Amino acid sequence: MMKRINIYGILLIAFFAFVAISCDHPTPSKPKFDESLLMGYWQSGTLHEYYQEDGTGYTWDTADDVLEEEAQPYTWTLSGATLTQNHQMEMGGVVPKAYTVTTLTATTLAYQDNYGTSYVFHKGNSDEETR
């Protein structure tokens, strides 16, 4: 009788262990950001970016003596936390750049590239927006 109780006890414990392991555990979902917050002019030190509603934008860095009128155009997409910029080169090539967005609010944009470099931008007004 005692052996039978032990066997049932072991089977019961094994059953609950199997159920606990096989249950679908919730996984943390990837953050999703409001794409409309991305629109407009952003600045991080000397680096400037401008995002437009049609999925285009441009970037320039005044440290390289580049003005807004000489900015490099790109197309962009935001999917979940992945921001992709496809930079259009003067010779016709396209250079894709992917970033992981960590913050996107009405005033702050922060993202990290694949090499671990982080960028923090603040929303502002470019000369074009104030004309």
Phi and psi in degrees as a GROMACS rama.xvg file:
@    title "Ramachandran Plot"
@    xaxis  label "Phi"
@    yaxis  label "Psi"
@TYPE xy
-65.8332  -37.3767  MET-2
-64.9599  -39.1272  LYS-3
-64.1899  -41.1246  ARG-4
-64.254  -43.3966  ILE-5
-61.9909  -41.6084  ASN-6
-65.1001  -44.2435  ILE-7
-64.1126  -38.2186  TYR-8
-63.5213  -43.8508  GLY-9
-65.6465  -43.0137  ILE-10
-63.284  -39.5349  LEU-11
-64.9206  -43.7778  LEU-12
-64.0647  -42.9322  ILE-13
-62.9339  -40.5684  ALA-14
-61.6266  -48.5622  PHE-15
-65.4573  -35.2943  PHE-16
-64.9158  -43.0298  ALA-17
-62.9208  -44.5732  PHE-18
-62.6759  -42.7622  VAL-19
-64.1847  -38.6778  ALA-20
-73.1759  -38.8149  ILE-21
-83.4789  -10.7659  SER-22
-63.9188  147.266  CYS-23
-77.6492  109.234  ASP-24
-84.4343  136.707  HIS-25
-64.6962  137.173  PRO-26
-106.182  144.841  THR-27
-63.6887  130.373  PRO-28
-78.5969  153.036  SER-29
-69.7795  140.285  LYS-30
-64.9765  146.552  PRO-31
-118.112  138.891  LYS-32
-116.698  149.274  PHE-33
-75.3649  109.37  ASP-34
-58.1004  -31.5744  GLU-35
-64.8442  -24.4441  SER-36
-70.4103  -18.5078  LEU-37
-76.4319  -23.5762  LEU-38
-61.9799  136.748  MET-39
114.905  -164.498  GLY-40
-96.799  134.565  TYR-41
-130.154  143.924  TRP-42
-134.923  136.73  GLN-43
-133.424  96.2631  SER-44
63.4417  -118.486  GLY-45
-94.0087  -4.30422  THR-46
-90.837  131.327  LEU-47
-125.176  142.266  HIS-48
-137.488  144.686  GLU-49
-132.352  121.098  TYR-50
-108.264  132.767  TYR-51
-113.943  155.124  GLN-52
-61.7418  -24.3693  GLU-53
-83.1369  9.31354  ASP-54
84.6586  14.6448  GLY-55
-114.113  165.779  THR-56
-170.041  -176.342  GLY-57
-155.157  157.232  TYR-58
-137.805  150.391  THR-59
-153.776  156.107  TRP-60
-128.568  113.478  ASP-61
-68.652  -17.8651  THR-62
-67.0512  -23.088  ALA-63
-95.8617  15.251  ASP-64
57.15  38.2537  ASP-65
-107.336  129.438  VAL-66
-95.7222  166.13  LEU-67
-57.5308  -36.5645  GLU-68
-64.2784  -20.7532  GLU-69
-105.035  13.3523  GLU-70
-61.0299  153.32  ALA-71
-87.1148  123.498  GLN-72
-78.463  154.654  PRO-73
-151.748  161.309  TYR-74
-105.239  153.219  THR-75
-138.921  155.46  TRP-76
-140.282  149.635  THR-77
-126.857  113.851  LEU-78
-126.381  110.099  SER-79
63.7042  -117.789  GLY-80
-105.822  8.05672  ALA-81
-99.6687  116.04  THR-82
-101.771  121.055  LEU-83
-114.91  128.775  THR-84
-115.923  126.239  GLN-85
-105.776  97.2618  ASN-86
-76.3356  128.734  HIS-87
-93.2954  117.655  GLN-88
-84.6496  156.981  MET-89
-60.6534  -32.827  GLU-90
-85.969  7.31479  MET-91
99.998  -8.09691  GLY-92
-79.629  165.705  GLY-93
-124.687  130.932  VAL-94
-114.568  109.781  VAL-95
-79.1971  139.019  PRO-96
-130.939  128.571  LYS-97
-115.303  138.468  ALA-98
-131.954  153.023  TYR-99
-102.889  115.228  THR-100
-74.9896  130.541  VAL-101
-108.858  -27.0261  THR-102
-144.811  133.904  THR-103
-146.919  105.359  LEU-104
-124.689  -175.453  THR-105
-65.0839  -20.1351  ALA-106
-123.313  -13.0412  THR-107
-133.993  134.202  THR-108
-125.543  122.715  LEU-109
-129.968  135.592  ALA-110
-148.013  165.777  TYR-111
-129.484  138.606  GLN-112
-87.7642  179.223  ASP-113
-69.8939  -10.4366  ASN-114
-98.5815  2.17598  TYR-115
90.8463  3.90212  GLY-116
-80.7466  129.211  THR-117
-102.286  145.341  SER-118
-127.89  137.577  TYR-119
-126.671  120.659  VAL-120
-111.431  152.012  PHE-121
-121.682  141.173  HIS-122
-71.796  140.873  LYS-123
-154.377  -162.915  GLY-124
-118.302  126.568  ASN-125
-85.8011  169.015  SER-126
-58.1631  -36.3522  ASP-127
-64.6875  -38.9743  GLU-128
-71.6441  -26.6458  GLU-129
-92.365  -1.90264  THR-130
